Amino acid sequence: MCSAKSYVVVVKAVLLAVAIVVAPNLSADNAKALIKEGRNKAQGCTRCHGRYGLQAAAQQQGSGTLVGAFVKRELENFRTGSRQHAIMSAVAARLSDTDIKAISAWFDSIQK
């Protein structure tokens, strides 16, 4: 188990990585806000994908094992209809580009 101090160091490193990789034009504060927004928007994901997007059921892909770019691409595919799923297509249809960017940043931030 990690100490609180090492956890803080890891979180700061992840936030910095997200700021550099996912949102290169954002300041660190804006990247933190984007991740927070994504975390809030991804709360509904936990019903099927488990806590932090980890696999909840054997037949479902756990999003926590994926990079944000994959999450972004798949949400866009569900939204445009190029990928079909009764639940995910309906969820993605309600997401804006900013929502998808934020959710992708959140999933990137929890990568292990």
Backbone bond lengths (Angstrom), bond angles and torsions (degrees), N, CA, C in turn:
res aa  C-N    CA-C-N  psi(-1)  N-CA   C-N-CA  omega(-1)  CA-C   N-CA-C  phi
1 M - - - 1.444 - - 1.523 108.93 -
2 C 1.292 117.04 139.09 1.460 122.27 -178.60 1.516 111.22 -81.46
3 S 1.316 114.75 146.38 1.456 119.27 174.43 1.525 108.32 -75.37
4 A 1.324 116.24 162.71 1.460 120.75 179.78 1.524 110.73 -60.33
5 K 1.329 116.61 -38.87 1.460 120.63 -178.97 1.530 110.89 -65.42
6 S 1.325 118.03 -44.07 1.459 120.32 -179.97 1.529 110.45 -68.95
7 Y 1.322 116.91 -32.63 1.462 120.88 176.66 1.528 110.25 -62.82
8 V 1.325 117.02 -44.48 1.461 121.71 179.07 1.519 110.53 -61.38
9 V 1.321 117.15 -42.06 1.460 121.30 178.48 1.520 110.20 -61.70
10 V 1.316 117.40 -44.21 1.460 121.77 -179.91 1.527 110.22 -64.09
11 V 1.325 117.21 -44.84 1.464 120.75 -179.83 1.528 110.30 -61.21
12 K 1.327 117.02 -44.23 1.462 119.78 178.86 1.524 110.93 -62.25
13 A 1.316 117.24 -40.58 1.465 120.90 179.19 1.526 111.02 -64.46
14 V 1.323 116.48 -41.31 1.465 120.52 178.98 1.522 110.19 -65.06
15 L 1.320 116.97 -44.14 1.462 120.30 178.68 1.522 111.23 -60.31
16 L 1.301 116.63 -41.37 1.455 120.79 178.35 1.529 110.26 -64.12
17 A 1.327 116.21 -43.80 1.468 120.14 179.49 1.517 110.78 -61.70
18 V 1.321 117.19 -42.53 1.463 120.90 178.64 1.521 109.93 -63.87
19 A 1.326 116.19 -42.34 1.459 120.02 179.53 1.525 111.06 -61.12
20 I 1.312 116.93 -35.45 1.464 121.17 -178.05 1.527 111.65 -81.19
21 V 1.333 117.09 -44.35 1.454 121.29 -172.15 1.525 113.43 -88.35
22 V 1.324 116.84 -51.26 1.457 121.01 -173.12 1.520 111.89 -79.99
23 A 1.300 116.45 -40.67 1.455 120.24 -174.46 1.524 110.06 -133.21
24 P 1.329 117.93 72.07 1.456 120.41 -173.54 1.523 114.11 -63.23
25 N 1.312 118.66 -21.62 1.452 121.17 -179.52 1.523 113.01 -93.64
26 L 1.316 117.88 6.68 1.458 121.58 -179.45 1.515 110.59 -102.16
27 S 1.321 115.83 147.01 1.458 119.69 172.33 1.522 107.87 -73.78
28 A 1.326 116.61 167.98 1.464 120.43 179.21 1.522 110.37 -60.25
29 D 1.340 117.67 -39.91 1.470 120.72 178.81 1.521 111.22 -63.98
30 N 1.337 116.47 -40.79 1.463 119.79 178.25 1.525 111.16 -67.66
31 A 1.329 117.04 -36.23 1.465 120.43 177.38 1.518 110.09 -64.47
32 K 1.338 116.91 -41.41 1.470 120.73 177.32 1.520 110.43 -61.44
33 A 1.332 116.40 -42.50 1.464 120.56 179.60 1.529 110.61 -64.84
34 L 1.333 116.64 -39.55 1.464 121.05 178.54 1.526 110.62 -63.05
35 I 1.328 116.29 -44.39 1.466 120.63 178.76 1.517 110.59 -63.66
36 K 1.326 117.27 -42.50 1.473 121.03 179.36 1.528 110.19 -62.25
37 E 1.331 116.21 -43.51 1.460 120.45 178.07 1.529 109.86 -61.85
38 G 1.325 116.57 -43.39 1.460 120.67 178.92 1.511 112.28 -63.22
39 R 1.344 116.62 -41.17 1.473 120.54 177.50 1.517 110.03 -59.92
40 N 1.327 116.54 -43.99 1.466 120.29 179.69 1.520 111.46 -64.46
41 K 1.311 117.10 -42.47 1.467 120.79 -179.28 1.527 111.94 -70.87
42 A 1.316 117.51 -27.02 1.466 121.37 -177.51 1.531 112.96 -85.41
43 Q 1.315 117.94 -0.33 1.467 119.87 -179.48 1.522 112.03 -56.92
44 G 1.321 117.51 -37.46 1.463 121.15 178.67 1.518 113.39 -66.36
45 C 1.320 116.92 -20.21 1.472 121.42 -179.16 1.525 111.41 -67.06
46 T 1.333 116.16 -25.25 1.463 120.06 -172.44 1.521 113.36 -66.03
47 R 1.316 118.00 -23.46 1.472 119.80 -179.85 1.525 111.88 -59.19
48 C 1.318 115.52 -43.53 1.464 119.91 -178.22 1.522 112.91 -101.24
49 H 1.327 116.93 -33.67 1.457 120.98 -173.12 1.517 113.46 -101.69
50 G 1.325 117.93 1.67 1.456 121.41 176.51 1.517 113.53 78.60
51 R 1.312 115.25 173.61 1.457 121.94 -179.67 1.529 109.96 -59.10
52 Y 1.289 116.49 131.91 1.463 124.10 -179.46 1.525 112.31 61.51
53 G 1.322 117.41 22.09 1.456 120.01 178.39 1.512 114.22 80.28
54 L 1.322 117.10 12.09 1.458 120.03 179.27 1.517 109.83 -80.39
55 Q 1.276 116.61 157.51 1.453 122.22 -174.74 1.521 112.50 -60.56
56 A 1.331 116.09 127.09 1.460 122.15 179.15 1.518 111.73 -102.60
57 A 1.314 116.77 -28.68 1.466 120.75 -179.17 1.529 108.65 -136.82
58 A 1.302 116.25 149.04 1.468 121.11 -173.93 1.531 112.50 -57.77
59 Q 1.325 117.84 -33.70 1.456 120.41 -175.93 1.520 114.02 -84.65
60 Q 1.331 118.02 -1.97 1.459 119.98 -177.04 1.520 111.61 -112.48
61 Q 1.309 115.08 142.13 1.465 121.15 178.97 1.517 108.93 -75.87
62 G 1.311 117.44 129.77 1.459 121.33 177.60 1.514 110.09 -82.76
63 S 1.322 117.54 117.73 1.459 121.55 -175.28 1.520 112.72 -65.84
64 G 1.331 118.44 -23.80 1.449 121.17 -179.81 1.521 113.54 -65.55
65 T 1.327 116.68 -13.32 1.457 120.11 178.34 1.518 111.12 -91.85
66 L 1.314 117.22 2.25 1.455 122.11 -173.63 1.518 110.70 -112.69
67 V 1.298 116.44 155.84 1.459 120.34 175.21 1.520 108.93 -85.53
68 G 1.324 114.55 158.56 1.459 120.50 -177.98 1.514 113.96 -57.04
69 A 1.336 116.99 -35.28 1.469 120.25 179.87 1.526 110.91 -61.63
70 F 1.333 116.68 -38.49 1.459 120.23 178.10 1.526 110.23 -67.33
71 V 1.334 116.49 -44.47 1.467 120.88 178.88 1.527 109.24 -58.82
72 K 1.319 116.10 -46.04 1.470 120.81 179.76 1.519 110.69 -58.97
73 R 1.318 116.38 -49.58 1.463 120.78 -178.42 1.531 111.61 -60.90
74 E 1.324 116.50 -44.37 1.462 119.04 -177.70 1.530 111.98 -69.31
75 L 1.325 118.04 -39.40 1.469 119.80 176.31 1.529 110.26 -61.85
76 E 1.334 116.47 -40.99 1.467 120.09 177.20 1.529 110.70 -64.97
77 N 1.345 117.05 -39.47 1.467 120.51 177.89 1.526 111.35 -63.38
78 F 1.326 117.71 -41.88 1.466 120.27 176.64 1.524 110.53 -65.11
79 R 1.331 116.55 -40.06 1.465 120.39 -177.66 1.524 111.54 -66.31
80 T 1.325 117.37 -39.49 1.470 120.17 -178.76 1.522 112.79 -82.25
81 G 1.330 117.07 -15.27 1.456 120.29 -179.27 1.515 113.56 93.05
82 S 1.340 117.90 0.50 1.467 118.68 178.42 1.527 111.02 -72.28
83 R 1.324 116.77 -16.84 1.461 122.06 170.18 1.519 106.59 -128.55
84 Q 1.313 116.72 135.76 1.457 121.73 -174.32 1.524 112.18 -115.12
85 H 1.313 115.60 134.99 1.461 123.11 171.49 1.519 105.45 -160.45
86 A 1.303 117.17 131.03 1.464 120.74 -173.65 1.521 112.83 -52.52
87 I 1.318 117.49 -45.66 1.465 120.58 -176.91 1.525 111.12 -83.29
88 M 1.318 117.23 -50.67 1.468 120.44 -174.84 1.531 112.44 -65.19
89 S 1.308 118.29 -35.38 1.461 120.46 178.06 1.523 110.41 -63.74
90 A 1.329 116.51 -41.64 1.472 120.73 178.72 1.524 111.32 -67.35
91 V 1.331 117.03 -40.09 1.466 120.82 178.81 1.523 109.82 -65.01
92 A 1.316 116.97 -49.47 1.466 121.23 -176.12 1.520 112.27 -65.61
93 A 1.317 117.50 -30.08 1.467 121.03 179.86 1.522 111.36 -61.03
94 R 1.331 117.13 -26.72 1.471 121.50 -178.74 1.528 112.81 -88.86
95 L 1.312 117.90 -4.11 1.465 120.97 -175.86 1.525 111.82 -92.56
96 S 1.316 115.63 137.67 1.465 120.98 173.36 1.528 108.69 -85.93
97 D 1.325 116.25 171.78 1.468 120.08 174.91 1.521 110.38 -59.31
98 T 1.328 116.79 -40.29 1.469 121.36 179.40 1.522 110.69 -65.05
99 D 1.339 117.52 -40.15 1.465 120.94 176.98 1.528 110.83 -59.72
100 I 1.320 116.00 -45.83 1.466 120.85 -179.07 1.521 110.62 -64.41
101 K 1.309 117.16 -41.72 1.468 121.49 177.96 1.532 110.05 -60.92
102 A 1.332 116.78 -43.47 1.464 120.91 -179.19 1.528 111.34 -66.74
103 I 1.318 117.12 -44.43 1.473 120.97 179.57 1.527 109.85 -63.11
104 S 1.318 117.01 -41.69 1.467 120.74 177.81 1.519 111.27 -62.75
105 A 1.320 117.12 -40.80 1.471 120.96 177.65 1.519 110.35 -63.45
106 W 1.325 117.64 -39.30 1.474 121.06 178.47 1.522 109.85 -62.30
107 F 1.339 117.71 -48.89 1.459 119.43 -178.98 1.514 111.65 -64.45
108 D 1.329 117.84 -35.25 1.472 120.07 173.79 1.524 110.89 -62.34
109 S 1.318 116.69 -37.16 1.466 120.32 -175.44 1.521 112.79 -70.61
110 I 1.332 117.77 -19.97 1.473 119.17 -178.48 1.514 112.53 -103.24
111 Q 1.325 117.66 8.55 1.458 120.52 177.89 1.510 110.32 -60.84
112 K 1.293 117.03 144.38 1.459 122.24 179.90 1.508 109.79 -114.81
